[in-house]
Amino acid sequence: MSNVADRKSWPQRDAAVVWHGFTQMSCYVDNAPVIVERAEGRELIDVDGRRYLDAISSLWLCTLGHHIPELDDAVREQLDRIAHSTLLGNGNSIVIELAEALAKKVPVDNPHFVFASDGAAAVEQALKIAFQYWTNSGQRDRKTYLAFGDAYHGDTIGGLSLGGGGFGTEIFDPLRFSVLRAPSFSNPDALRVASEMVQEHAQHLAAVVVEPLVQGAAGMLIADPTKFAQLQDACRESGVLLICDEVATGFGRTGTLFASEQCALRPDLLCLGKGITGGYLPMSATVANQRVYEAFLGPDLGERTFYHGHSYGGNALAAAVALRHLELFERWNVLDNVRARADQLKRLLDERVRSRAGVHDVRGFGLMAAIELAEDSSERRLARRTCAAMVRRGVLARSLGANIILVPPLTTTADEIERIVAALSASLDEVVCG
Ligand SMILES: Cc1ncc(COP(=O)(O)O)c(C=O)c1O
């Protein structure tokens, strides 16, 4: 370590060289960032040895917590074989084993997996596959997408175009391509209206893109699961492809392995990411059903081929840990815990948070919750300051606009749920109600 580095604090060293996403770097150090060094179970440990319960699963990824011996072993064992080999034109045995295991679980008929590294890339792949599906089928007019208000599908240009905007991303509006926009899940008629829009615009629509059950990044907006069937029917009747984005809801978040199961959805294309490796290594996937896959079959080097692929797509280390993660899900009955802890979290938020002054709404499904504050603003930064107060109490939370977001690991214990709600209540007292 250089002398200069010695004299600087970790946040100062960080700010000097790392540019953090969705973060104003001019006040990064003043906002007292947590500089993580290691972790045990569901607790992150910072460079000074302080512990924080990870109530956001490190951006909704770490399903089982951190530093899981079984997952650590999966990476180590794979390291003794190979870390990575390209999937372009050749295969890798651990990736095949993962795809076979996932194929038994995903709500997609005869699924085929295109692997990538981030959720946004999985969405981008789905958009391109849907577009080319229609080109390969000789229907070049079908090139528009229907997406929902308040949707979030990632930060690539395609993902941003589908997204409902917000979070300061308006600056990119000139880059967004236009989509047909159905209402947000905050409108109880959103799915009915979307179904009617599909019927009306079918001849120009390539696909509908939807987050099943929960619009997570919008602040946990929930749609009635029984209303998705109507949308699926409209797609099937008109041939429009249905893309379910389960990057946030997939891998147990809502109490079933996939939220599509609760909505009785079997999409043509499914986007997976975040929890797929339990937060260990970057991996995502676009899953296509037989109907879509078959439209790409043709002569070698022919134009029906899907000419797309990322360097790290189907990384072997990520595949090994994803496979072990899937096995642990069953072995540990993770979904039972999600349902029990989700009931507890809902009850505690209803009892201790919902009716507080300054709290506008409490929403959630499974282990995804949002506490929306009334009258927040970029000057008052109430949600942000409440999360900072929670961090001082040893619980890592994160705000999204006026919402305080809680997305704890799926293995969180009853005591830890108590700890999260206690820290939230005390922090609301300090910042909002005090
Ligand atoms: C529904 C949904 N789709 C896509 C993404 C983008 O995933 P990533 O951040 O891995 O690119 C997110 C991220 O929050 C998401 O919630």
The ligand as an ORCA input file, in Angstrom:
! r2SCAN-3c Opt
* xyz 0 1
  C     -37.366     -6.725    -13.403
  C     -35.932     -6.380    -13.667
  N     -35.426     -6.590    -14.891
  C     -34.142     -6.312    -15.192
  C     -33.307     -5.785    -14.234
  C     -31.886     -5.453    -14.584
  O     -31.008     -6.378    -14.021
  P     -29.465     -6.040    -13.901
  O     -29.355     -4.948    -12.892
  O     -28.848     -7.330    -13.442
  O     -28.997     -5.630    -15.240
  C     -33.796     -5.547    -12.938
  C     -32.941     -4.979    -11.907
  O     -33.362     -4.569    -10.846
  C     -35.146     -5.846    -12.642
  O     -35.672     -5.604    -11.437
*
